[in-house]
Each structure stands twice: as structure tokens, then as C-alpha cells.
Amino acid sequence: MASGQTTEQAPPVGLSAKAAARVSALIAQQGNPDLKLRLSVSGGGCSGFQYGFDFDEEQKDDDIVVTRDGVTMLVDGMSILYLMGSEVDFVEDLVGASFQVVNPNASSSCGCGASFAI
């Protein structure tokens, strides 16, 4: 690589523009600009693992930090193992609106999209 050139590495987990806009609106409703979206994976759900979405003010030492359009998403070091290459999207349809994780690592997922299997 020639000097002066930089390459921007893609984050291990993506955040779509629609998801970032929705998170930004939710943070504004909370009235706390220090809030960050925390994405996690835990055991449970109908498929074995489930996604968790929370707001958090604190960034931990092992967190992966993803930013898009002024929004920060945090993923802990254990959860990232199950989320590499995934993208968080915000989907609105006739059934309702929700955050969904498009996860290429999942061998199956439940109908609601909140849990998955590896």
C-alpha cells in the first residue's frame, strides 16, 4: 500500500441506516444523548439463542463499537462470536415494527426473528 493511503475496515457487525435512524429517534425520546444501543446474544428462545437489545450508557473494555449516522452500537466480546457478518435492521410491515438481525451464521431462526440456532 502506498504511503498516505488508508483502508477502512468494515465493522464485524453492521447497523443499517433505517436502524440507526430509529435508534436515534428512540434516544431523543429518552432525552439522554449518552445512550448507546447494546446488542447481545444469550441462551434461550425457541431456537437456542436469542438476541437482546437494550440502551446502555457505559462502554465496557471488551465491547465492539459500531457507529453509524451519529448512533453507537455496542456488542460484548462473547456475543460478537455469534454475530460476525450480521447486520441490525429496522423493519416495518403490516404485523408491526421491530429490530431484526440478519445473521449469516444462523442455521435457522424462529418466526419472530428474535431467536436463532447455529
Chimera marker file (.cmm) of the C-alpha trace (Angstrom):
<marker_set name="trace">
<marker id="1" x="0.000" y="0.000" z="0.000" r="1" g="1" b="0" radius="0.5"/>
<marker id="2" x="1.365" y="3.416" z="-0.898" r="1" g="1" b="0" radius="0.5"/>
<marker id="3" x="2.113" y="5.762" z="1.968" r="1" g="1" b="0" radius="0.5"/>
<marker id="4" x="-0.704" y="8.087" z="2.864" r="1" g="1" b="0" radius="0.5"/>
<marker id="5" x="-3.372" y="5.577" z="1.843" r="1" g="1" b="0" radius="0.5"/>
<marker id="6" x="-5.673" y="4.125" z="4.440" r="1" g="1" b="0" radius="0.5"/>
<marker id="7" x="-8.160" y="1.335" z="4.185" r="1" g="1" b="0" radius="0.5"/>
<marker id="8" x="-11.320" y="1.417" z="6.190" r="1" g="1" b="0" radius="0.5"/>
<marker id="9" x="-12.121" y="-1.978" z="7.614" r="1" g="1" b="0" radius="0.5"/>
<marker id="10" x="-15.761" y="-2.957" z="7.703" r="1" g="1" b="0" radius="0.5"/>
<marker id="11" x="-17.130" y="-3.418" z="11.230" r="1" g="1" b="0" radius="0.5"/>
<marker id="12" x="-17.783" y="-7.038" z="12.307" r="1" g="1" b="0" radius="0.5"/>
<marker id="13" x="-21.473" y="-6.164" z="12.768" r="1" g="1" b="0" radius="0.5"/>
<marker id="14" x="-23.395" y="-3.654" z="10.692" r="1" g="1" b="0" radius="0.5"/>
<marker id="15" x="-26.149" y="-1.199" z="11.536" r="1" g="1" b="0" radius="0.5"/>
<marker id="16" x="-28.468" y="-0.244" z="8.678" r="1" g="1" b="0" radius="0.5"/>
<marker id="17" x="-29.392" y="3.382" z="8.017" r="1" g="1" b="0" radius="0.5"/>
<marker id="18" x="-33.031" y="2.629" z="8.964" r="1" g="1" b="0" radius="0.5"/>
<marker id="19" x="-31.956" y="1.043" z="12.253" r="1" g="1" b="0" radius="0.5"/>
<marker id="20" x="-29.648" y="3.968" z="13.061" r="1" g="1" b="0" radius="0.5"/>
<marker id="21" x="-32.450" y="6.458" z="12.356" r="1" g="1" b="0" radius="0.5"/>
<marker id="22" x="-34.867" y="4.558" z="14.611" r="1" g="1" b="0" radius="0.5"/>
<marker id="23" x="-32.316" y="4.266" z="17.439" r="1" g="1" b="0" radius="0.5"/>
<marker id="24" x="-31.594" y="7.981" z="17.127" r="1" g="1" b="0" radius="0.5"/>
<marker id="25" x="-35.320" y="8.763" z="17.456" r="1" g="1" b="0" radius="0.5"/>
<marker id="26" x="-35.657" y="6.476" z="20.496" r="1" g="1" b="0" radius="0.5"/>
<marker id="27" x="-32.638" y="8.086" z="22.179" r="1" g="1" b="0" radius="0.5"/>
<marker id="28" x="-34.155" y="11.521" z="21.549" r="1" g="1" b="0" radius="0.5"/>
<marker id="29" x="-37.406" y="10.349" z="23.184" r="1" g="1" b="0" radius="0.5"/>
<marker id="30" x="-35.425" y="9.208" z="26.237" r="1" g="1" b="0" radius="0.5"/>
<marker id="31" x="-33.783" y="12.632" z="26.479" r="1" g="1" b="0" radius="0.5"/>
<marker id="32" x="-30.324" y="11.158" z="27.168" r="1" g="1" b="0" radius="0.5"/>
<marker id="33" x="-27.792" y="11.672" z="24.348" r="1" g="1" b="0" radius="0.5"/>
<marker id="34" x="-25.270" y="9.412" z="26.168" r="1" g="1" b="0" radius="0.5"/>
<marker id="35" x="-27.340" y="6.287" z="25.439" r="1" g="1" b="0" radius="0.5"/>
<marker id="36" x="-25.938" y="3.645" z="23.109" r="1" g="1" b="0" radius="0.5"/>
<marker id="37" x="-27.666" y="0.612" z="21.623" r="1" g="1" b="0" radius="0.5"/>
<marker id="38" x="-26.372" y="-2.642" z="23.114" r="1" g="1" b="0" radius="0.5"/>
<marker id="39" x="-26.821" y="-5.808" z="21.051" r="1" g="1" b="0" radius="0.5"/>
<marker id="40" x="-26.261" y="-9.099" z="22.865" r="1" g="1" b="0" radius="0.5"/>
<marker id="41" x="-26.768" y="-12.825" z="22.411" r="1" g="1" b="0" radius="0.5"/>
<marker id="42" x="-27.877" y="-15.097" z="25.232" r="1" g="1" b="0" radius="0.5"/>
<marker id="43" x="-29.034" y="-18.679" z="25.602" r="1" g="1" b="0" radius="0.5"/>
<marker id="44" x="-32.759" y="-19.231" z="25.349" r="1" g="1" b="0" radius="0.5"/>
<marker id="45" x="-35.570" y="-18.511" z="22.966" r="1" g="1" b="0" radius="0.5"/>
<marker id="46" x="-37.310" y="-21.123" z="20.862" r="1" g="1" b="0" radius="0.5"/>
<marker id="47" x="-34.246" y="-21.769" z="18.658" r="1" g="1" b="0" radius="0.5"/>
<marker id="48" x="-31.446" y="-21.940" z="21.262" r="1" g="1" b="0" radius="0.5"/>
<marker id="49" x="-30.041" y="-18.394" z="21.281" r="1" g="1" b="0" radius="0.5"/>
<marker id="50" x="-31.808" y="-15.069" z="21.433" r="1" g="1" b="0" radius="0.5"/>
<marker id="51" x="-30.926" y="-11.504" z="20.529" r="1" g="1" b="0" radius="0.5"/>
<marker id="52" x="-31.179" y="-8.778" z="23.124" r="1" g="1" b="0" radius="0.5"/>
<marker id="53" x="-31.491" y="-5.028" z="22.527" r="1" g="1" b="0" radius="0.5"/>
<marker id="54" x="-31.007" y="-2.535" z="25.342" r="1" g="1" b="0" radius="0.5"/>
<marker id="55" x="-29.832" y="1.001" z="25.890" r="1" g="1" b="0" radius="0.5"/>
<marker id="56" x="-26.619" y="1.446" z="27.835" r="1" g="1" b="0" radius="0.5"/>
<marker id="57" x="-24.608" y="4.499" z="28.864" r="1" g="1" b="0" radius="0.5"/>
<marker id="58" x="-21.413" y="2.607" z="29.633" r="1" g="1" b="0" radius="0.5"/>
<marker id="59" x="-18.967" y="1.152" z="27.172" r="1" g="1" b="0" radius="0.5"/>
<marker id="60" x="-17.045" y="-1.822" z="28.552" r="1" g="1" b="0" radius="0.5"/>
<marker id="61" x="-13.405" y="-2.621" z="27.762" r="1" g="1" b="0" radius="0.5"/>
<marker id="62" x="-14.253" y="-5.667" z="25.610" r="1" g="1" b="0" radius="0.5"/>
<marker id="63" x="-17.096" y="-4.016" z="23.659" r="1" g="1" b="0" radius="0.5"/>
<marker id="64" x="-17.002" y="-3.854" z="19.880" r="1" g="1" b="0" radius="0.5"/>
<marker id="65" x="-18.106" y="-0.333" z="18.930" r="1" g="1" b="0" radius="0.5"/>
<marker id="66" x="-20.029" y="0.312" z="15.718" r="1" g="1" b="0" radius="0.5"/>
<marker id="67" x="-21.100" y="3.823" z="14.746" r="1" g="1" b="0" radius="0.5"/>
<marker id="68" x="-23.439" y="4.968" z="12.009" r="1" g="1" b="0" radius="0.5"/>
<marker id="69" x="-25.065" y="8.352" z="11.445" r="1" g="1" b="0" radius="0.5"/>
<marker id="70" x="-24.227" y="9.522" z="14.967" r="1" g="1" b="0" radius="0.5"/>
<marker id="71" x="-25.539" y="6.364" z="16.660" r="1" g="1" b="0" radius="0.5"/>
<marker id="72" x="-23.283" y="3.998" z="18.618" r="1" g="1" b="0" radius="0.5"/>
<marker id="73" x="-23.976" y="0.287" z="18.909" r="1" g="1" b="0" radius="0.5"/>
<marker id="74" x="-22.081" y="-1.845" z="21.431" r="1" g="1" b="0" radius="0.5"/>
<marker id="75" x="-21.559" y="-5.617" z="21.209" r="1" g="1" b="0" radius="0.5"/>
<marker id="76" x="-19.835" y="-7.529" z="24.014" r="1" g="1" b="0" radius="0.5"/>
<marker id="77" x="-16.856" y="-9.791" z="23.311" r="1" g="1" b="0" radius="0.5"/>
<marker id="78" x="-18.794" y="-13.064" z="23.727" r="1" g="1" b="0" radius="0.5"/>
<marker id="79" x="-21.805" y="-12.055" z="21.634" r="1" g="1" b="0" radius="0.5"/>
<marker id="80" x="-19.640" y="-10.970" z="18.708" r="1" g="1" b="0" radius="0.5"/>
<marker id="81" x="-18.651" y="-14.631" z="18.211" r="1" g="1" b="0" radius="0.5"/>
<marker id="82" x="-22.250" y="-15.348" z="17.128" r="1" g="1" b="0" radius="0.5"/>
<marker id="83" x="-22.765" y="-12.090" z="15.241" r="1" g="1" b="0" radius="0.5"/>
<marker id="84" x="-19.782" y="-11.769" z="12.878" r="1" g="1" b="0" radius="0.5"/>
<marker id="85" x="-21.003" y="-10.527" z="9.498" r="1" g="1" b="0" radius="0.5"/>
<marker id="86" x="-24.508" y="-9.722" z="10.773" r="1" g="1" b="0" radius="0.5"/>
<marker id="87" x="-26.469" y="-6.529" z="10.268" r="1" g="1" b="0" radius="0.5"/>
<marker id="88" x="-29.094" y="-4.957" z="12.505" r="1" g="1" b="0" radius="0.5"/>
<marker id="89" x="-32.024" y="-3.592" z="10.524" r="1" g="1" b="0" radius="0.5"/>
<marker id="90" x="-35.309" y="-1.921" z="11.444" r="1" g="1" b="0" radius="0.5"/>
<marker id="91" x="-38.280" y="-3.414" z="9.630" r="1" g="1" b="0" radius="0.5"/>
<marker id="92" x="-41.824" y="-2.061" z="9.435" r="1" g="1" b="0" radius="0.5"/>
<marker id="93" x="-44.558" y="-4.214" z="7.940" r="1" g="1" b="0" radius="0.5"/>
<marker id="94" x="-48.250" y="-4.979" z="8.412" r="1" g="1" b="0" radius="0.5"/>
<marker id="95" x="-47.539" y="-7.069" z="11.517" r="1" g="1" b="0" radius="0.5"/>
<marker id="96" x="-45.595" y="-4.298" z="13.242" r="1" g="1" b="0" radius="0.5"/>
<marker id="97" x="-42.164" y="-2.754" z="13.539" r="1" g="1" b="0" radius="0.5"/>
<marker id="98" x="-39.062" y="-4.339" z="15.023" r="1" g="1" b="0" radius="0.5"/>
<marker id="99" x="-35.300" y="-4.517" z="15.028" r="1" g="1" b="0" radius="0.5"/>
<marker id="100" x="-34.096" y="-7.624" z="13.228" r="1" g="1" b="0" radius="0.5"/>
<marker id="101" x="-30.666" y="-9.196" z="12.954" r="1" g="1" b="0" radius="0.5"/>
<marker id="102" x="-29.720" y="-10.554" z="9.539" r="1" g="1" b="0" radius="0.5"/>
<marker id="103" x="-27.261" y="-13.210" z="10.682" r="1" g="1" b="0" radius="0.5"/>
<marker id="104" x="-25.372" y="-15.326" z="8.109" r="1" g="1" b="0" radius="0.5"/>
<marker id="105" x="-24.172" y="-17.616" z="10.937" r="1" g="1" b="0" radius="0.5"/>
<marker id="106" x="-27.668" y="-18.745" z="11.923" r="1" g="1" b="0" radius="0.5"/>
<marker id="107" x="-28.652" y="-22.168" z="10.584" r="1" g="1" b="0" radius="0.5"/>
<marker id="108" x="-32.290" y="-21.458" z="11.482" r="1" g="1" b="0" radius="0.5"/>
<marker id="109" x="-34.364" y="-18.839" z="13.245" r="1" g="1" b="0" radius="0.5"/>
<marker id="110" x="-37.808" y="-18.626" z="14.772" r="1" g="1" b="0" radius="0.5"/>
<marker id="111" x="-40.757" y="-16.984" z="13.088" r="1" g="1" b="0" radius="0.5"/>
<marker id="112" x="-40.458" y="-13.797" z="15.123" r="1" g="1" b="0" radius="0.5"/>
<marker id="113" x="-36.759" y="-13.403" z="14.318" r="1" g="1" b="0" radius="0.5"/>
<marker id="114" x="-35.814" y="-12.950" z="17.975" r="1" g="1" b="0" radius="0.5"/>
<marker id="115" x="-34.011" y="-16.276" z="18.349" r="1" g="1" b="0" radius="0.5"/>
<marker id="116" x="-31.742" y="-18.440" z="16.217" r="1" g="1" b="0" radius="0.5"/>
<marker id="117" x="-29.699" y="-21.633" z="16.082" r="1" g="1" b="0" radius="0.5"/>
<marker id="118" x="-26.101" y="-22.141" z="14.975" r="1" g="1" b="0" radius="0.5"/>
<link id1="1" id2="2" r="1" g="1" b="0" radius="0.2"/>
<link id1="2" id2="3" r="1" g="1" b="0" radius="0.2"/>
<link id1="3" id2="4" r="1" g="1" b="0" radius="0.2"/>
<link id1="4" id2="5" r="1" g="1" b="0" radius="0.2"/>
<link id1="5" id2="6" r="1" g="1" b="0" radius="0.2"/>
<link id1="6" id2="7" r="1" g="1" b="0" radius="0.2"/>
<link id1="7" id2="8" r="1" g="1" b="0" radius="0.2"/>
<link id1="8" id2="9" r="1" g="1" b="0" radius="0.2"/>
<link id1="9" id2="10" r="1" g="1" b="0" radius="0.2"/>
<link id1="10" id2="11" r="1" g="1" b="0" radius="0.2"/>
<link id1="11" id2="12" r="1" g="1" b="0" radius="0.2"/>
<link id1="12" id2="13" r="1" g="1" b="0" radius="0.2"/>
<link id1="13" id2="14" r="1" g="1" b="0" radius="0.2"/>
<link id1="14" id2="15" r="1" g="1" b="0" radius="0.2"/>
<link id1="15" id2="16" r="1" g="1" b="0" radius="0.2"/>
<link id1="16" id2="17" r="1" g="1" b="0" radius="0.2"/>
<link id1="17" id2="18" r="1" g="1" b="0" radius="0.2"/>
<link id1="18" id2="19" r="1" g="1" b="0" radius="0.2"/>
<link id1="19" id2="20" r="1" g="1" b="0" radius="0.2"/>
<link id1="20" id2="21" r="1" g="1" b="0" radius="0.2"/>
<link id1="21" id2="22" r="1" g="1" b="0" radius="0.2"/>
<link id1="22" id2="23" r="1" g="1" b="0" radius="0.2"/>
<link id1="23" id2="24" r="1" g="1" b="0" radius="0.2"/>
<link id1="24" id2="25" r="1" g="1" b="0" radius="0.2"/>
<link id1="25" id2="26" r="1" g="1" b="0" radius="0.2"/>
<link id1="26" id2="27" r="1" g="1" b="0" radius="0.2"/>
<link id1="27" id2="28" r="1" g="1" b="0" radius="0.2"/>
<link id1="28" id2="29" r="1" g="1" b="0" radius="0.2"/>
<link id1="29" id2="30" r="1" g="1" b="0" radius="0.2"/>
<link id1="30" id2="31" r="1" g="1" b="0" radius="0.2"/>
<link id1="31" id2="32" r="1" g="1" b="0" radius="0.2"/>
<link id1="32" id2="33" r="1" g="1" b="0" radius="0.2"/>
<link id1="33" id2="34" r="1" g="1" b="0" radius="0.2"/>
<link id1="34" id2="35" r="1" g="1" b="0" radius="0.2"/>
<link id1="35" id2="36" r="1" g="1" b="0" radius="0.2"/>
<link id1="36" id2="37" r="1" g="1" b="0" radius="0.2"/>
<link id1="37" id2="38" r="1" g="1" b="0" radius="0.2"/>
<link id1="38" id2="39" r="1" g="1" b="0" radius="0.2"/>
<link id1="39" id2="40" r="1" g="1" b="0" radius="0.2"/>
<link id1="40" id2="41" r="1" g="1" b="0" radius="0.2"/>
<link id1="41" id2="42" r="1" g="1" b="0" radius="0.2"/>
<link id1="42" id2="43" r="1" g="1" b="0" radius="0.2"/>
<link id1="43" id2="44" r="1" g="1" b="0" radius="0.2"/>
<link id1="44" id2="45" r="1" g="1" b="0" radius="0.2"/>
<link id1="45" id2="46" r="1" g="1" b="0" radius="0.2"/>
<link id1="46" id2="47" r="1" g="1" b="0" radius="0.2"/>
<link id1="47" id2="48" r="1" g="1" b="0" radius="0.2"/>
<link id1="48" id2="49" r="1" g="1" b="0" radius="0.2"/>
<link id1="49" id2="50" r="1" g="1" b="0" radius="0.2"/>
<link id1="50" id2="51" r="1" g="1" b="0" radius="0.2"/>
<link id1="51" id2="52" r="1" g="1" b="0" radius="0.2"/>
<link id1="52" id2="53" r="1" g="1" b="0" radius="0.2"/>
<link id1="53" id2="54" r="1" g="1" b="0" radius="0.2"/>
<link id1="54" id2="55" r="1" g="1" b="0" radius="0.2"/>
<link id1="55" id2="56" r="1" g="1" b="0" radius="0.2"/>
<link id1="56" id2="57" r="1" g="1" b="0" radius="0.2"/>
<link id1="57" id2="58" r="1" g="1" b="0" radius="0.2"/>
<link id1="58" id2="59" r="1" g="1" b="0" radius="0.2"/>
<link id1="59" id2="60" r="1" g="1" b="0" radius="0.2"/>
<link id1="60" id2="61" r="1" g="1" b="0" radius="0.2"/>
<link id1="61" id2="62" r="1" g="1" b="0" radius="0.2"/>
<link id1="62" id2="63" r="1" g="1" b="0" radius="0.2"/>
<link id1="63" id2="64" r="1" g="1" b="0" radius="0.2"/>
<link id1="64" id2="65" r="1" g="1" b="0" radius="0.2"/>
<link id1="65" id2="66" r="1" g="1" b="0" radius="0.2"/>
<link id1="66" id2="67" r="1" g="1" b="0" radius="0.2"/>
<link id1="67" id2="68" r="1" g="1" b="0" radius="0.2"/>
<link id1="68" id2="69" r="1" g="1" b="0" radius="0.2"/>
<link id1="69" id2="70" r="1" g="1" b="0" radius="0.2"/>
<link id1="70" id2="71" r="1" g="1" b="0" radius="0.2"/>
<link id1="71" id2="72" r="1" g="1" b="0" radius="0.2"/>
<link id1="72" id2="73" r="1" g="1" b="0" radius="0.2"/>
<link id1="73" id2="74" r="1" g="1" b="0" radius="0.2"/>
<link id1="74" id2="75" r="1" g="1" b="0" radius="0.2"/>
<link id1="75" id2="76" r="1" g="1" b="0" radius="0.2"/>
<link id1="76" id2="77" r="1" g="1" b="0" radius="0.2"/>
<link id1="77" id2="78" r="1" g="1" b="0" radius="0.2"/>
<link id1="78" id2="79" r="1" g="1" b="0" radius="0.2"/>
<link id1="79" id2="80" r="1" g="1" b="0" radius="0.2"/>
<link id1="80" id2="81" r="1" g="1" b="0" radius="0.2"/>
<link id1="81" id2="82" r="1" g="1" b="0" radius="0.2"/>
<link id1="82" id2="83" r="1" g="1" b="0" radius="0.2"/>
<link id1="83" id2="84" r="1" g="1" b="0" radius="0.2"/>
<link id1="84" id2="85" r="1" g="1" b="0" radius="0.2"/>
<link id1="85" id2="86" r="1" g="1" b="0" radius="0.2"/>
<link id1="86" id2="87" r="1" g="1" b="0" radius="0.2"/>
<link id1="87" id2="88" r="1" g="1" b="0" radius="0.2"/>
<link id1="88" id2="89" r="1" g="1" b="0" radius="0.2"/>
<link id1="89" id2="90" r="1" g="1" b="0" radius="0.2"/>
<link id1="90" id2="91" r="1" g="1" b="0" radius="0.2"/>
<link id1="91" id2="92" r="1" g="1" b="0" radius="0.2"/>
<link id1="92" id2="93" r="1" g="1" b="0" radius="0.2"/>
<link id1="93" id2="94" r="1" g="1" b="0" radius="0.2"/>
<link id1="94" id2="95" r="1" g="1" b="0" radius="0.2"/>
<link id1="95" id2="96" r="1" g="1" b="0" radius="0.2"/>
<link id1="96" id2="97" r="1" g="1" b="0" radius="0.2"/>
<link id1="97" id2="98" r="1" g="1" b="0" radius="0.2"/>
<link id1="98" id2="99" r="1" g="1" b="0" radius="0.2"/>
<link id1="99" id2="100" r="1" g="1" b="0" radius="0.2"/>
<link id1="100" id2="101" r="1" g="1" b="0" radius="0.2"/>
<link id1="101" id2="102" r="1" g="1" b="0" radius="0.2"/>
<link id1="102" id2="103" r="1" g="1" b="0" radius="0.2"/>
<link id1="103" id2="104" r="1" g="1" b="0" radius="0.2"/>
<link id1="104" id2="105" r="1" g="1" b="0" radius="0.2"/>
<link id1="105" id2="106" r="1" g="1" b="0" radius="0.2"/>
<link id1="106" id2="107" r="1" g="1" b="0" radius="0.2"/>
<link id1="107" id2="108" r="1" g="1" b="0" radius="0.2"/>
<link id1="108" id2="109" r="1" g="1" b="0" radius="0.2"/>
<link id1="109" id2="110" r="1" g="1" b="0" radius="0.2"/>
<link id1="110" id2="111" r="1" g="1" b="0" radius="0.2"/>
<link id1="111" id2="112" r="1" g="1" b="0" radius="0.2"/>
<link id1="112" id2="113" r="1" g="1" b="0" radius="0.2"/>
<link id1="113" id2="114" r="1" g="1" b="0" radius="0.2"/>
<link id1="114" id2="115" r="1" g="1" b="0" radius="0.2"/>
<link id1="115" id2="116" r="1" g="1" b="0" radius="0.2"/>
<link id1="116" id2="117" r="1" g="1" b="0" radius="0.2"/>
<link id1="117" id2="118" r="1" g="1" b="0" radius="0.2"/>
</marker_set>
